[in-house]
């Protein structure tokens, strides 16, 4: 019997633990590119002052770095978390991911990783529409798609149809999380021959080989 598998990855672009799972996600994107669905949860969509969460975020980020080796730079701490009047909002990144996905679904995991690196390593303000557009256009160019940062940024600001499609994706992700009893992100769900299997989140932090092995074991038992 042929195994039919679809992978659903629940995440938010500003989730530090989602950044911790980036190496595993990259492996999935390479091996299961046509069967990987990205489901943005909207966890951090909606602007709030970054000062309200900066200390908590940095402590959590340092814990993630110690446990997983994913780097959170001093530039990120200084230029993002401690930015005067900084805003914490994953909305622009969620919109950009949706816009890129309309060109090619494979761009979505690539963009997610690129926006994480831009924020956590390069220390760029990825709540800023122009910064997000710059990253998105670069990711598109790396895959042979020519976009203009100014036009892309304008879409993020004013395209009501794009905003509605992104909202529908978030609402769909939230409904599925509720049905599956998922309470946080990141989370990977493997639908094997139509049956949903919620993987242990720890598998997401141990690299692609460990995660693919877990998926192979699930498929063998299906």
Backbone as JSON Lines, residues from 0, in Angstrom:
{"i":0,"aa":"X","n":[0.84,-1.2,0.0],"ca":[0.0,0.0,0.0],"c":[0.88,1.25,0.0]}
{"i":1,"aa":"X","n":[0.56,2.18,-0.88],"ca":[1.32,3.42,-0.96],"c":[0.92,4.35,0.19]}
{"i":2,"aa":"X","n":[1.9,4.91,0.86],"ca":[1.61,5.82,1.96],"c":[1.39,7.23,1.44]}
{"i":3,"aa":"X","n":[0.23,7.78,1.77],"ca":[-0.09,9.17,1.41],"c":[0.18,10.03,2.64]}
{"i":4,"aa":"X","n":[1.11,10.97,2.51],"ca":[1.49,11.79,3.67],"c":[1.43,13.26,3.33]}
{"i":5,"aa":"X","n":[0.86,14.03,4.25],"ca":[0.9,15.5,4.17],"c":[1.4,16.0,5.52]}
{"i":6,"aa":"X","n":[2.33,16.95,5.48],"ca":[2.9,17.51,6.69],"c":[2.35,18.91,6.9]}
{"i":7,"aa":"X","n":[1.88,19.18,8.09],"ca":[1.35,20.5,8.45],"c":[2.23,21.08,9.55]}
{"i":8,"aa":"X","n":[2.81,22.24,9.25],"ca":[3.71,22.89,10.2],"c":[3.03,24.15,10.73]}
{"i":9,"aa":"X","n":[2.71,24.16,12.0],"ca":[2.07,25.29,12.67],"c":[3.16,26.16,13.3]}
{"i":10,"aa":"X","n":[3.09,27.46,13.09],"ca":[4.19,28.32,13.5],"c":[3.73,29.79,13.58]}
{"i":11,"aa":"X","n":[4.63,30.63,14.07],"ca":[4.52,32.08,13.94],"c":[5.91,32.61,13.63]}
{"i":12,"aa":"X","n":[6.03,33.59,12.72],"ca":[7.36,34.1,12.36],"c":[8.16,34.68,13.52]}
{"i":13,"aa":"X","n":[7.5,35.11,14.59],"ca":[8.19,35.71,15.73],"c":[8.34,34.75,16.9]}
{"i":14,"aa":"X","n":[8.04,33.49,16.69],"ca":[8.15,32.49,17.75],"c":[9.6,32.0,17.84]}
{"i":15,"aa":"X","n":[10.25,32.22,18.98],"ca":[11.63,31.82,19.15],"c":[11.83,30.33,19.04]}
{"i":16,"aa":"X","n":[10.88,29.55,19.54],"ca":[10.99,28.1,19.44],"c":[10.8,27.63,18.0]}
{"i":17,"aa":"X","n":[10.04,28.38,17.22],"ca":[9.93,28.07,15.78],"c":[11.28,28.28,15.1]}
{"i":18,"aa":"X","n":[11.99,29.31,15.5],"ca":[13.36,29.52,14.99],"c":[14.25,28.36,15.4]}
{"i":19,"aa":"X","n":[14.05,27.84,16.6],"ca":[14.84,26.69,17.06],"c":[14.6,25.47,16.18]}
{"i":20,"aa":"X","n":[13.41,25.37,15.59],"ca":[13.09,24.22,14.75],"c":[13.47,24.44,13.29]}
{"i":21,"aa":"X","n":[14.13,25.55,12.97],"ca":[14.46,25.88,11.58],"c":[15.28,24.81,10.87]}
{"i":22,"aa":"X","n":[16.31,24.23,11.48],"ca":[17.07,23.18,10.77],"c":[16.2,21.98,10.39]}
{"i":23,"aa":"X","n":[15.32,21.57,11.29],"ca":[14.43,20.45,10.99],"c":[13.46,20.81,9.87]}
{"i":24,"aa":"X","n":[12.92,22.02,9.92],"ca":[11.99,22.46,8.88],"c":[12.68,22.51,7.53]}
{"i":25,"aa":"X","n":[13.92,22.96,7.49],"ca":[14.66,23.01,6.23],"c":[14.79,21.61,5.63]}
{"i":26,"aa":"X","n":[15.03,20.62,6.49],"ca":[15.1,19.25,6.01],"c":[13.78,18.77,5.44]}
{"i":27,"aa":"X","n":[12.69,19.12,6.11],"ca":[11.36,18.75,5.61],"c":[11.07,19.43,4.28]}
{"i":28,"aa":"X","n":[11.44,20.71,4.18],"ca":[11.17,21.46,2.95],"c":[11.92,20.86,1.77]}
{"i":29,"aa":"X","n":[13.07,20.28,2.04],"ca":[13.86,19.68,0.96],"c":[13.32,18.3,0.59]}
{"i":30,"aa":"X","n":[12.96,17.51,1.58],"ca":[12.57,16.13,1.31],"c":[11.09,15.98,0.98]}
{"i":31,"aa":"X","n":[10.26,16.88,1.54],"ca":[8.8,16.77,1.35],"c":[8.23,18.06,0.77]}
{"i":32,"aa":"X","n":[8.93,18.68,-0.15],"ca":[8.57,20.03,-0.6],"c":[7.14,20.12,-1.1]}
{"i":33,"aa":"X","n":[6.65,19.1,-1.8],"ca":[5.3,19.15,-2.37],"c":[4.24,18.65,-1.39]}
{"i":34,"aa":"X","n":[4.67,18.25,-0.19],"ca":[3.71,17.72,0.79],"c":[3.75,18.48,2.11]}
{"i":35,"aa":"X","n":[4.46,19.61,2.12],"ca":[4.58,20.42,3.33],"c":[3.66,21.62,3.24]}
{"i":36,"aa":"X","n":[2.79,21.76,4.21],"ca":[1.88,22.9,4.28],"c":[2.26,23.77,5.47]}
{"i":37,"aa":"X","n":[2.41,25.06,5.22],"ca":[2.75,26.01,6.26],"c":[1.46,26.63,6.8]}
{"i":38,"aa":"X","n":[1.28,26.57,8.12],"ca":[0.06,27.09,8.74],"c":[0.41,28.14,9.79]}
{"i":39,"aa":"X","n":[0.43,29.42,9.4],"ca":[0.71,30.49,10.37],"c":[-0.43,30.6,11.38]}
{"i":40,"aa":"X","n":[-0.08,30.62,12.66],"ca":[-1.08,30.56,13.72],"c":[-1.59,31.94,14.16]}
{"i":41,"aa":"X","n":[-0.89,33.01,13.74],"ca":[-1.29,34.35,14.16],"c":[-0.97,34.66,15.61]}
{"i":42,"aa":"X","n":[-0.1,33.87,16.23],"ca":[0.18,34.02,17.66],"c":[0.61,35.43,18.03]}
{"i":43,"aa":"X","n":[1.46,36.04,17.21],"ca":[1.99,37.37,17.54],"c":[1.58,38.43,16.53]}
{"i":44,"aa":"X","n":[0.48,38.19,15.82],"ca":[-0.05,39.2,14.91],"c":[-0.79,40.26,15.72]}
{"i":45,"aa":"X","n":[-0.52,41.51,15.42],"ca":[-1.14,42.61,16.16],"c":[-0.09,43.38,16.93]}
{"i":46,"aa":"X","n":[0.03,44.65,16.65],"ca":[1.11,45.44,17.23],"c":[0.98,45.65,18.73]}
{"i":47,"aa":"X","n":[2.1,45.51,19.42],"ca":[2.18,45.85,20.83],"c":[3.58,46.41,21.08]}
{"i":48,"aa":"X","n":[3.76,47.26,22.07],"ca":[5.1,47.79,22.33],"c":[6.07,46.67,22.67]}
{"i":49,"aa":"X","n":[7.21,46.66,22.02],"ca":[8.17,45.58,22.27],"c":[8.76,45.69,23.68]}
{"i":50,"aa":"X","n":[8.73,46.88,24.24],"ca":[9.24,47.06,25.6],"c":[8.46,46.22,26.61]}
{"i":51,"aa":"X","n":[7.21,45.89,26.28],"ca":[6.37,45.14,27.22],"c":[6.79,43.68,27.33]}
{"i":52,"aa":"X","n":[7.56,43.19,26.36],"ca":[7.94,41.77,26.38],"c":[9.45,41.58,26.25]}
{"i":53,"aa":"X","n":[10.21,42.66,26.15],"ca":[11.63,42.56,25.81],"c":[12.42,41.71,26.8]}
{"i":54,"aa":"X","n":[12.27,41.96,28.09],"ca":[13.05,41.21,29.08],"c":[12.68,39.73,29.06]}
{"i":55,"aa":"X","n":[11.4,39.45,29.02],"ca":[10.94,38.06,28.99],"c":[11.44,37.37,27.72]}
{"i":56,"aa":"X","n":[11.34,38.06,26.58],"ca":[11.76,37.47,25.31],"c":[13.25,37.14,25.32]}
{"i":57,"aa":"X","n":[14.07,38.07,25.84],"ca":[15.52,37.83,25.84],"c":[15.89,36.65,26.74]}
{"i":58,"aa":"X","n":[15.25,36.53,27.89],"ca":[15.53,35.39,28.77],"c":[15.15,34.08,28.08]}
{"i":59,"aa":"X","n":[14.0,34.09,27.42],"ca":[13.55,32.89,26.71],"c":[14.48,32.57,25.54]}
{"i":60,"aa":"X","n":[14.91,33.61,24.83],"ca":[15.81,33.41,23.7],"c":[17.15,32.82,24.15]}
{"i":61,"aa":"X","n":[17.64,33.28,25.28],"ca":[18.9,32.74,25.78],"c":[18.76,31.27,26.18]}
{"i":62,"aa":"X","n":[17.61,30.92,26.7],"ca":[17.35,29.52,27.03],"c":[17.3,28.67,25.76]}
{"i":63,"aa":"X","n":[16.64,29.18,24.73],"ca":[16.56,28.45,23.46],"c":[17.96,28.26,22.88]}
{"i":64,"aa":"X","n":[18.77,29.31,22.93],"ca":[20.13,29.22,22.4],"c":[20.95,28.16,23.15]}
{"i":65,"aa":"X","n":[20.81,28.14,24.46],"ca":[21.56,27.17,25.25],"c":[21.13,25.74,24.96]}
{"i":66,"aa":"X","n":[19.85,25.53,24.72],"ca":[19.32,24.19,24.52],"c":[19.5,23.69,23.09]}
{"i":67,"aa":"X","n":[19.45,24.59,22.11],"ca":[19.42,24.16,20.7],"c":[20.59,24.64,19.87]}
{"i":68,"aa":"X","n":[21.32,25.65,20.36],"ca":[22.44,26.19,19.59],"c":[22.05,27.24,18.57]}
{"i":69,"aa":"X","n":[20.76,27.53,18.42],"ca":[20.35,28.58,17.5],"c":[20.77,29.94,18.06]}
{"i":70,"aa":"X","n":[21.34,30.77,17.21],"ca":[21.97,32.0,17.67],"c":[20.99,33.18,17.76]}
{"i":71,"aa":"X","n":[21.04,33.88,18.88],"ca":[20.34,35.16,19.06],"c":[21.42,36.21,19.34]}
{"i":72,"aa":"X","n":[21.61,37.12,18.42],"ca":[22.78,38.0,18.47],"c":[22.58,39.2,19.38]}
{"i":73,"aa":"X","n":[23.7,39.84,19.71],"ca":[23.66,41.1,20.46],"c":[22.98,42.19,19.64]}
{"i":74,"aa":"X","n":[23.15,42.12,18.32],"ca":[22.5,43.11,17.44],"c":[20.98,43.0,17.55]}
{"i":75,"aa":"X","n":[20.48,41.78,17.63],"ca":[19.04,41.57,17.82],"c":[18.59,42.15,19.16]}
{"i":76,"aa":"X","n":[19.35,41.87,20.2],"ca":[18.98,42.37,21.52],"c":[18.94,43.9,21.53]}
{"i":77,"aa":"X","n":[19.97,44.52,20.95],"ca":[20.1,45.96,21.0],"c":[19.15,46.67,20.03]}
{"i":78,"aa":"X","n":[19.11,46.19,18.79],"ca":[18.4,46.92,17.74],"c":[16.93,46.57,17.62]}
{"i":79,"aa":"X","n":[16.55,45.41,18.14],"ca":[15.16,44.98,18.04],"c":[14.47,45.05,19.41]}
{"i":80,"aa":"X","n":[14.97,44.27,20.37],"ca":[14.29,44.21,21.66],"c":[14.38,45.52,22.43]}
{"i":81,"aa":"X","n":[15.5,46.22,22.3],"ca":[15.67,47.46,23.06],"c":[15.43,48.71,22.21]}
{"i":82,"aa":"X","n":[14.85,48.54,21.05],"ca":[14.6,49.69,20.16],"c":[13.57,50.63,20.79]}
{"i":83,"aa":"X","n":[13.88,51.93,20.86],"ca":[12.89,52.9,21.36],"c":[11.64,52.87,20.48]}
{"i":84,"aa":"X","n":[10.5,52.79,21.1],"ca":[9.22,52.79,20.39],"c":[9.07,51.59,19.45]}
{"i":85,"aa":"X","n":[9.81,50.52,19.71],"ca":[9.71,49.33,18.88],"c":[8.36,48.65,19.02]}
{"i":86,"aa":"X","n":[7.93,48.0,17.94],"ca":[6.65,47.29,17.91],"c":[6.9,45.81,17.7]}
{"i":87,"aa":"X","n":[6.11,44.98,18.37],"ca":[6.2,43.53,18.24],"c":[4.97,43.06,17.47]}
{"i":88,"aa":"X","n":[5.15,42.72,16.19],"ca":[4.01,42.38,15.34],"c":[4.49,41.49,14.19]}
{"i":89,"aa":"X","n":[4.04,40.24,14.2],"ca":[4.41,39.33,13.11],"c":[3.46,39.42,11.93]}
{"i":90,"aa":"X","n":[2.54,40.4,11.96],"ca":[1.57,40.55,10.87],"c":[2.21,40.77,9.51]}
{"i":91,"aa":"X","n":[3.16,41.74,9.37],"ca":[3.78,41.95,8.06],"c":[4.48,40.7,7.52]}
{"i":92,"aa":"X","n":[5.17,39.96,8.38],"ca":[5.85,38.74,7.93],"c":[4.84,37.67,7.52]}
{"i":93,"aa":"X","n":[3.72,37.58,8.22],"ca":[2.68,36.62,7.85],"c":[2.06,36.98,6.51]}
{"i":94,"aa":"X","n":[1.83,38.26,6.28],"ca":[1.32,38.71,4.98],"c":[2.31,38.4,3.87]}
{"i":95,"aa":"X","n":[3.59,38.66,4.12],"ca":[4.62,38.44,3.09],"c":[4.72,36.97,2.75]}
{"i":96,"aa":"X","n":[4.66,36.11,3.75],"ca":[4.72,34.67,3.5],"c":[3.56,34.24,2.6]}
{"i":97,"aa":"X","n":[2.37,34.77,2.86],"ca":[1.21,34.45,2.04],"c":[1.38,34.95,0.62]}
{"i":98,"aa":"X","n":[1.89,36.17,0.48],"ca":[2.1,36.75,-0.85],"c":[3.11,35.94,-1.66]}
{"i":99,"aa":"X","n":[4.2,35.51,-1.02],"ca":[5.19,34.71,-1.72],"c":[4.64,33.34,-2.09]}
{"i":100,"aa":"X","n":[3.82,32.79,-1.22],"ca":[3.24,31.48,-1.5],"c":[2.37,31.47,-2.72]}
{"i":101,"aa":"X","n":[1.85,32.63,-3.11],"ca":[1.06,32.72,-4.33],"c":[1.92,32.55,-5.57]}
{"i":102,"aa":"X","n":[3.21,32.81,-5.45],"ca":[4.14,32.58,-6.56],"c":[4.61,31.13,-6.57]}
{"i":103,"aa":"X","n":[4.96,30.6,-5.4],"ca":[5.4,29.2,-5.29],"c":[5.38,28.82,-3.82]}
{"i":104,"aa":"X","n":[4.75,27.69,-3.5],"ca":[4.64,27.27,-2.1],"c":[6.01,27.04,-1.48]}
{"i":105,"aa":"X","n":[7.0,26.64,-2.28],"ca":[8.32,26.35,-1.73],"c":[9.0,27.6,-1.17]}
{"i":106,"aa":"X","n":[8.52,28.79,-1.56],"ca":[9.1,30.03,-1.04],"c":[8.75,30.26,0.42]}
{"i":107,"aa":"X","n":[7.66,29.68,0.89],"ca":[7.19,29.97,2.24],"c":[8.18,29.53,3.32]}
{"i":108,"aa":"X","n":[8.62,28.26,3.35],"ca":[9.62,27.9,4.38],"c":[10.93,28.63,4.2]}
{"i":109,"aa":"X","n":[11.32,28.92,2.94],"ca":[12.56,29.67,2.71],"c":[12.45,31.08,3.28]}
{"i":110,"aa":"X","n":[11.31,31.7,3.04],"ca":[11.11,33.06,3.57],"c":[11.09,33.04,5.1]}
{"i":111,"aa":"X","n":[10.41,32.07,5.68],"ca":[10.35,32.01,7.14],"c":[11.76,31.98,7.73]}
{"i":112,"aa":"X","n":[12.63,31.14,7.18],"ca":[13.98,31.07,7.71],"c":[14.73,32.38,7.48]}
{"i":113,"aa":"X","n":[14.55,32.97,6.31],"ca":[15.24,34.22,5.99],"c":[14.8,35.35,6.92]}
{"i":114,"aa":"X","n":[13.53,35.41,7.24],"ca":[13.04,36.48,8.12],"c":[13.49,36.23,9.55]}
{"i":115,"aa":"X","n":[13.64,34.96,9.94],"ca":[14.18,34.64,11.26],"c":[15.64,35.07,11.37]}
{"i":116,"aa":"X","n":[16.44,34.78,10.34],"ca":[17.84,35.18,10.35],"c":[17.95,36.7,10.36]}
{"i":117,"aa":"X","n":[17.13,37.38,9.57],"ca":[17.15,38.83,9.53],"c":[16.9,39.41,10.92]}
{"i":118,"aa":"X","n":[16.0,38.8,11.67],"ca":[15.64,39.32,13.0],"c":[16.65,38.9,14.06]}
{"i":119,"aa":"X","n":[16.83,37.59,14.22],"ca":[17.55,37.07,15.37],"c":[19.07,37.13,15.23]}
{"i":120,"aa":"X","n":[19.57,37.18,14.0],"ca":[21.01,37.23,13.79],"c":[21.46,38.61,13.32]}
{"i":121,"aa":"X","n":[20.77,39.14,12.29],"ca":[21.19,40.43,11.74],"c":[20.67,41.63,12.54]}
{"i":122,"aa":"X","n":[19.68,41.39,13.39],"ca":[19.16,42.47,14.23],"c":[18.33,43.48,13.47]}
{"i":123,"aa":"X","n":[17.57,43.03,12.48],"ca":[16.72,43.92,11.69],"c":[15.3,43.89,12.25]}
{"i":124,"aa":"X","n":[14.63,45.03,12.16],"ca":[13.28,45.16,12.7],"c":[12.28,44.55,11.73]}
{"i":125,"aa":"X","n":[11.91,43.29,11.95],"ca":[11.01,42.61,11.03],"c":[9.53,42.8,11.37]}
{"i":126,"aa":"X","n":[9.25,43.78,12.22],"ca":[7.88,44.3,12.31],"c":[7.68,45.41,11.29]}
{"i":127,"aa":"X","n":[8.78,45.89,10.74],"ca":[8.76,46.99,9.77],"c":[8.46,46.45,8.38]}
{"i":128,"aa":"X","n":[7.45,47.01,7.73],"ca":[7.01,46.52,6.42],"c":[8.12,46.57,5.39]}
{"i":129,"aa":"X","n":[8.9,47.64,5.38],"ca":[9.94,47.77,4.36],"c":[11.03,46.73,4.56]}
{"i":130,"aa":"X","n":[11.39,46.45,5.8],"ca":[12.38,45.41,6.08],"c":[11.86,44.04,5.62]}
{"i":131,"aa":"X","n":[10.61,43.76,5.92],"ca":[10.01,42.49,5.52],"c":[9.98,42.37,4.0]}
{"i":132,"aa":"X","n":[9.61,43.44,3.32],"ca":[9.56,43.42,1.86],"c":[10.94,43.17,1.27]}
{"i":133,"aa":"X","n":[11.96,43.77,1.85],"ca":[13.33,43.59,1.36],"c":[13.74,42.12,1.45]}
{"i":134,"aa":"X","n":[13.43,41.48,2.56],"ca":[13.76,40.06,2.73],"c":[12.97,39.22,1.74]}
{"i":135,"aa":"X","n":[11.69,39.51,1.59],"ca":[10.84,38.73,0.69],"c":[11.31,38.8,-0.75]}
{"i":136,"aa":"X","n":[11.67,39.99,-1.19],"ca":[12.12,40.17,-2.57],"c":[13.43,39.43,-2.8]}
{"i":137,"aa":"X","n":[14.3,39.42,-1.81],"ca":[15.57,38.7,-1.93],"c":[15.34,37.19,-2.03]}
{"i":138,"aa":"X","n":[14.43,36.66,-1.22],"ca":[14.11,35.23,-1.28],"c":[13.54,34.88,-2.65]}
{"i":139,"aa":"X","n":[12.64,35.71,-3.15],"ca":[12.06,35.47,-4.47],"c":[13.14,35.47,-5.55]}
{"i":140,"aa":"X","n":[14.06,36.44,-5.47],"ca":[15.12,36.54,-6.48],"c":[16.01,35.3,-6.47]}
{"i":141,"aa":"X","n":[16.26,34.75,-5.3],"ca":[17.09,33.55,-5.19],"c":[16.45,32.35,-5.88]}
{"i":142,"aa":"X","n":[15.15,32.44,-6.14],"ca":[14.43,31.36,-6.81],"c":[13.9,31.79,-8.17]}
{"i":143,"aa":"X","n":[14.54,32.82,-8.75],"ca":[14.25,33.22,-10.11],"c":[12.98,34.02,-10.31]}
{"i":144,"aa":"X","n":[12.47,34.62,-9.23],"ca":[11.25,35.42,-9.33],"c":[11.6,36.88,-9.04]}
{"i":145,"aa":"X","n":[11.36,37.75,-9.99],"ca":[11.72,39.15,-9.85],"c":[10.55,39.95,-9.29]}
{"i":146,"aa":"X","n":[10.76,40.55,-8.14],"ca":[9.78,41.41,-7.5],"c":[10.46,42.72,-7.14]}
{"i":147,"aa":"X","n":[9.67,43.75,-6.89],"ca":[10.2,45.05,-6.52],"c":[9.83,45.34,-5.06]}
{"i":148,"aa":"X","n":[10.81,45.71,-4.27],"ca":[10.58,45.91,-2.84],"c":[9.52,46.98,-2.58]}
{"i":149,"aa":"X","n":[9.54,48.05,-3.34],"ca":[8.58,49.13,-3.12],"c":[7.15,48.67,-3.39]}
{"i":150,"aa":"X","n":[6.97,47.94,-4.48],"ca":[5.63,47.46,-4.83],"c":[5.18,46.39,-3.83]}
{"i":151,"aa":"X","n":[6.11,45.53,-3.44],"ca":[5.76,44.48,-2.48],"c":[5.38,45.1,-1.14]}
{"i":152,"aa":"X","n":[6.12,46.1,-0.7],"ca":[5.79,46.78,0.56],"c":[4.42,47.44,0.49]}
{"i":153,"aa":"X","n":[4.11,48.01,-0.67],"ca":[2.8,48.64,-0.85],"c":[1.68,47.6,-0.71]}
{"i":154,"aa":"X","n":[1.93,46.4,-1.24],"ca":[0.94,45.33,-1.09],"c":[0.74,44.98,0.38]}
{"i":155,"aa":"X","n":[1.82,44.9,1.12],"ca":[1.71,44.55,2.54],"c":[0.92,45.61,3.31]}
{"i":156,"aa":"X","n":[1.03,46.85,2.87],"ca":[0.32,47.93,3.57],"c":[-1.14,48.03,3.17]}
{"i":157,"aa":"X","n":[-1.45,47.8,1.9],"ca":[-2.75,48.23,1.38],"c":[-3.55,47.2,0.61]}
{"i":158,"aa":"X","n":[-3.02,46.0,0.39],"ca":[-3.76,45.0,-0.38],"c":[-4.77,44.28,0.51]}
{"i":159,"aa":"X","n":[-6.03,44.7,0.42],"ca":[-7.05,44.12,1.3],"c":[-7.34,42.67,0.96]}
{"i":160,"aa":"X","n":[-7.2,42.28,-0.3],"ca":[-7.42,40.88,-0.67],"c":[-6.34,39.99,-0.07]}
{"i":161,"aa":"X","n":[-5.1,40.45,-0.12],"ca":[-4.0,39.7,0.51],"c":[-4.24,39.58,2.0]}
{"i":162,"aa":"X","n":[-4.65,40.65,2.63],"ca":[-4.91,40.63,4.07],"c":[-6.0,39.63,4.41]}
{"i":163,"aa":"X","n":[-7.02,39.57,3.57],"ca":[-8.13,38.63,3.82],"c":[-7.67,37.19,3.66]}
{"i":164,"aa":"X","n":[-6.85,36.92,2.65],"ca":[-6.36,35.56,2.46],"c":[-5.45,35.13,3.61]}
{"i":165,"aa":"X","n":[-4.62,36.05,4.08],"ca":[-3.75,35.72,5.22],"c":[-4.59,35.45,6.47]}
{"i":166,"aa":"X","n":[-5.63,36.25,6.68],"ca":[-6.51,36.05,7.83],"c":[-7.21,34.7,7.74]}
{"i":167,"aa":"X","n":[-7.64,34.32,6.55],"ca":[-8.29,33.02,6.37],"c":[-7.33,31.88,6.72]}
{"i":168,"aa":"X","n":[-6.06,32.03,6.35],"ca":[-5.07,31.0,6.68],"c":[-4.89,30.9,8.19]}
{"i":169,"aa":"X","n":[-4.79,32.04,8.84],"ca":[-4.61,32.04,10.29],"c":[-5.82,31.4,10.98]}
{"i":170,"aa":"X","n":[-7.0,31.77,10.54],"ca":[-8.21,31.22,11.16],"c":[-8.31,29.72,10.92]}
{"i":171,"aa":"X","n":[-7.92,29.27,9.72],"ca":[-7.91,27.84,9.43],"c":[-6.92,27.11,10.34]}
{"i":172,"aa":"X","n":[-5.73,27.69,10.51],"ca":[-4.73,27.09,11.39],"c":[-5.25,26.99,12.82]}
{"i":173,"aa":"X","n":[-5.89,28.04,13.3],"ca":[-6.4,28.04,14.66],"c":[-7.51,27.01,14.85]}
{"i":174,"aa":"X","n":[-8.37,26.86,13.84],"ca":[-9.43,25.84,13.92],"c":[-8.82,24.44,14.0]}
{"i":175,"aa":"X","n":[-7.81,24.2,13.17],"ca":[-7.19,22.88,13.17],"c":[-6.45,22.61,14.48]}
{"i":176,"aa":"X","n":[-5.81,23.64,15.01],"ca":[-5.14,23.48,16.3],"c":[-6.15,23.13,17.38]}
{"i":177,"aa":"X","n":[-7.3,23.78,17.36],"ca":[-8.34,23.49,18.35],"c":[-8.82,22.04,18.22]}
{"i":178,"aa":"X","n":[-9.04,21.6,16.98],"ca":[-9.54,20.23,16.78],"c":[-8.52,19.19,17.23]}
{"i":179,"aa":"X","n":[-7.25,19.5,17.04],"ca":[-6.2,18.55,17.37],"c":[-5.71,18.67,18.81]}
{"i":180,"aa":"X","n":[-6.19,19.69,19.53],"ca":[-5.76,19.89,20.91],"c":[-4.36,20.47,21.02]}
{"i":181,"aa":"X","n":[-3.93,21.2,19.98],"ca":[-2.6,21.82,20.0],"c":[-2.69,23.16,20.71]}
{"i":182,"aa":"X","n":[-1.78,23.39,21.65],"ca":[-1.85,24.61,22.46],"c":[-0.74,25.61,22.17]}
{"i":183,"aa":"X","n":[0.25,25.23,21.4],"ca":[1.35,26.17,21.14],"c":[2.04,25.82,19.84]}
{"i":184,"aa":"X","n":[2.99,26.66,19.47],"ca":[3.79,26.44,18.27],"c":[5.27,26.5,18.66]}
{"i":185,"aa":"X","n":[6.15,25.84,17.88],"ca":[5.86,25.12,16.64],"c":[5.25,23.76,16.92]}
{"i":186,"aa":"X","n":[4.55,23.27,15.91],"ca":[3.99,21.93,16.0],"c":[3.93,21.33,14.6]}
{"i":187,"aa":"X","n":[4.29,20.08,14.5],"ca":[4.22,19.37,13.23],"c":[3.18,18.26,13.34]}
{"i":188,"aa":"X","n":[2.29,18.24,12.36],"ca":[1.28,17.19,12.27],"c":[1.49,16.44,10.96]}
{"i":189,"aa":"X","n":[1.58,15.13,11.04],"ca":[1.69,14.29,9.84],"c":[0.34,13.64,9.6]}
{"i":190,"aa":"X","n":[-0.24,13.92,8.45],"ca":[-1.49,13.25,8.06],"c":[-1.12,12.1,7.13]}
{"i":191,"aa":"X","n":[-1.22,10.91,7.66],"ca":[-0.8,9.71,6.93],"c":[-2.04,8.91,6.57]}
{"i":192,"aa":"X","n":[-2.26,8.78,5.26],"ca":[-3.47,8.12,4.75],"c":[-4.72,8.71,5.4]}
{"i":193,"aa":"X","n":[-4.69,10.05,5.59],"ca":[-5.84,10.78,6.11],"c":[-5.92,10.87,7.61]}
{"i":194,"aa":"X","n":[-5.08,10.14,8.33],"ca":[-5.13,10.16,9.8],"c":[-4.07,11.11,10.35]}
{"i":195,"aa":"X","n":[-4.48,11.99,11.27],"ca":[-3.57,12.99,11.83],"c":[-2.75,12.41,12.97]}
{"i":196,"aa":"X","n":[-1.43,12.65,12.9],"ca":[-0.51,12.24,13.96],"c":[0.24,13.5,14.43]}
{"i":197,"aa":"X","n":[0.04,13.89,15.68],"ca":[0.73,15.04,16.24],"c":[2.07,14.58,16.79]}
{"i":198,"aa":"X","n":[3.15,15.07,16.19],"ca":[4.48,14.61,16.62],"c":[4.91,15.3,17.9]}
{"i":199,"aa":"X","n":[5.7,14.63,18.66],"ca":[6.3,15.22,19.85],"c":[7.15,16.41,19.44]}
{"i":200,"aa":"X","n":[6.91,17.57,20.03],"ca":[7.62,18.79,19.63],"c":[9.12,18.66,19.79]}
{"i":201,"aa":"X","n":[9.58,17.82,20.71],"ca":[11.01,17.68,20.92],"c":[11.73,17.24,19.64]}
{"i":202,"aa":"X","n":[11.02,16.49,18.79],"ca":[11.63,16.03,17.54],"c":[11.99,17.18,16.62]}
{"i":203,"aa":"X","n":[11.32,18.31,16.79],"ca":[11.58,19.48,15.95],"c":[12.9,20.17,16.3]}
{"i":204,"aa":"X","n":[13.44,19.9,17.47],"ca":[14.65,20.59,17.93],"c":[15.91,19.74,17.82]}
{"i":205,"aa":"X","n":[15.79,18.59,17.16],"ca":[16.91,17.66,17.12],"c":[17.43,17.44,15.71]}
{"i":206,"aa":"X","n":[17.1,18.37,14.81],"ca":[17.65,18.31,13.46],"c":[16.81,17.49,12.5]}
{"i":207,"aa":"X","n":[17.08,17.62,11.21],"ca":[16.24,16.97,10.2],"c":[16.31,15.45,10.2]}
{"i":208,"aa":"X","n":[17.49,14.88,10.44],"ca":[17.62,13.42,10.38],"c":[16.72,12.74,11.41]}
{"i":209,"aa":"X","n":[16.72,13.28,12.62],"ca":[15.89,12.69,13.7],"c":[14.41,12.83,13.35]}
{"i":210,"aa":"X","n":[14.03,13.96,12.79],"ca":[12.62,14.19,12.46],"c":[12.18,13.3,11.31]}
{"i":211,"aa":"X","n":[12.99,13.19,10.28],"ca":[12.64,12.32,9.15],"c":[12.55,10.87,9.61]}
{"i":212,"aa":"X","n":[13.42,10.47,10.53],"ca":[13.36,9.11,11.06],"c":[12.03,8.87,11.79]}
{"i":213,"aa":"X","n":[11.58,9.88,12.54],"ca":[10.31,9.76,13.25],"c":[9.15,9.65,12.26]}
{"i":214,"aa":"X","n":[9.22,10.39,11.17],"ca":[8.2,10.32,10.15],"c":[8.21,8.98,9.44]}
{"i":215,"aa":"X","n":[9.4,8.45,9.16],"ca":[9.51,7.14,8.53],"c":[8.9,6.06,9.41]}
{"i":216,"aa":"X","n":[9.12,6.18,10.71],"ca":[8.55,5.2,11.64],"c":[7.04,5.27,11.66]}
{"i":217,"aa":"X","n":[6.49,6.48,11.63],"ca":[5.05,6.64,11.56],"c":[4.48,6.04,10.29]}
{"i":218,"aa":"X","n":[5.16,6.31,9.18],"ca":[4.68,5.81,7.89],"c":[4.72,4.28,7.85]}
{"i":219,"aa":"X","n":[5.75,3.7,8.43],"ca":[5.88,2.24,8.43],"c":[4.77,1.59,9.24]}
{"i":220,"aa":"X","n":[4.32,2.27,10.29],"ca":[3.28,1.72,11.15],"c":[1.88,1.97,10.61]}
{"i":221,"aa":"X","n":[1.78,2.87,9.61],"ca":[0.44,3.24,9.11],"c":[-0.17,2.09,8.3]}
